[in-house]
């Protein structure tokens, strides 16, 4: 009987593990191997040692894509979490038609980000400039997507529009874990409004804040669909995210080896940031 | 009395703010619908022209968009890929979650396999995409089948974590009772454990469905050369060919959003629960 159990577990684990290794671990190793070659995606290639990595750090376009991606991730994470938290407080208060509001505010998250990007692309290009012309706001009379200095804001808005929906429901489920009597007890001590939020509510929902931080940063660092739909990395390569650059130059630009090195560095950055965030949030949680 | 009236007032303020906020969601959707029905001649640059309803609600744009994007075929491919992935995810990931979840506490091997697979969550698609494009071509699975296979692998870390986390709450005595009756582990799993994990199946189905249905990158990398489209991929190809006819484009966008909107309208509650569970657990 015991043998049957152990054998069954092994028969389940081995094939599924093999599948995972074939399509996750092996491609990962192949990616690392390609990063030490001058492979163009086809034909013969040679080993080049660490040359791709050395070139990576002096490549202005790669540097620019890291700067853009990190700027986008940081700003969008802040914007999304501030708005989501306010929205969650509103949606968790005693209001009418709560279910309707929660359902409606979640809607952006279920829509495909490519199509959402296309729709907003049209808004930024035609509708907002037309409205700005009517109302005389000069700053918005040309498309923000065609300005190298401002195009990232357009990307940020579209990313935020969808991500707020997700972060809000996570905050709502956090707020629901705070028992009513905590507020009542706090109210007796004079904790209301902002003070109540800062001293009582926020400390109690820190685990949910951590989840949202990790989710947001990771998702925005990997931004791809929105870039594809809004700017294709332009204008003047000002909105080229790391994923988009790897896709564009690696898959069709003949830089298979070089962009593999870029992807390895990107992987290390993602792991480092995620680990740091989890360390930070678990130390925060221990303090409570 | 005075106290309750201030509470009522602040709630009214919250309501007003929430309704105003909702306009940031409704306005883009309204514009999408209006533009999808209009004719190019109705597109003007004045505010009233932009906001106005179409002169007649003709379905011509939709008919043409369906033809140009081969809508039904793309929809069929998207459905095939999504449904198969969900069924496989529920079957395979729950089984693996069970095998790992029941053993990782006392076995170094299973614990290692668990951590090994779960750490796959940190691997960005960017590093896998070039090798996978090569590998799927070498294996002759650069098609919908390869895409499904990859999804089963990509969502494995997350789903296994969810399933084995859920398993902690299911008492092992449940299985032992069946074992005493002479049922094999395999049969015990399908007749007892699998049905008990139903709430987790719903969560896994929802998060996998949303992720797969809207995914662009995997089909783009793997299927692009196969002549087959998913719904998002059809939009991408359509955009590069006919992108300047905005009314046609918006009809096509709206068409591609309708299936998921219907899905959301029917199972909104399950979707909200599913995504919350998936993120919080």
Interface residues (C-beta under 8 A of the other chain):
Chain A: X1 X4 X5 X8 X9 X12 X13 X16 X17 X19 X20 X22 X23 X24 X26 X27 X28 X30 X31 X34 X41 X87 X90 X91 X93 X94 X95 X96 X101 X102 X103 X104 X105 X106 X107 X108 X109 X110 X111 X112 X113 X114 X115 X118 X119 X120 X122 X123 X126 X127 X130 X131 X133 X134 X161 X166 X169 X170 X173 X208 X211 X215 X221 X222 X224 X225 X228 X229 X242 X243 X246 X247 X250 X251 X256 X259 X260 X263 X264 X266 X267 X270 X271 X274
Chain B: X7 X11 X14 X15 X17 X18 X21 X22 X24 X25 X26 X28 X29 X31 X32 X35 X45 X46 X47 X50 X92 X95 X96 X98 X99 X100 X102 X103 X110 X113 X116 X117 X120 X122 X123 X124 X125 X126 X127 X128 X129 X130 X131 X132 X133 X134 X135 X149 X150 X152 X153 X154 X156 X179 X184 X185 X186 X189 X210 X213 X214 X216 X217 X221 X231 X232 X235 X236 X239 X246 X249 X250 X253 X256 X257 X260 X261 X263 X264 X268 X271 X272 X275 X276 X279 X280
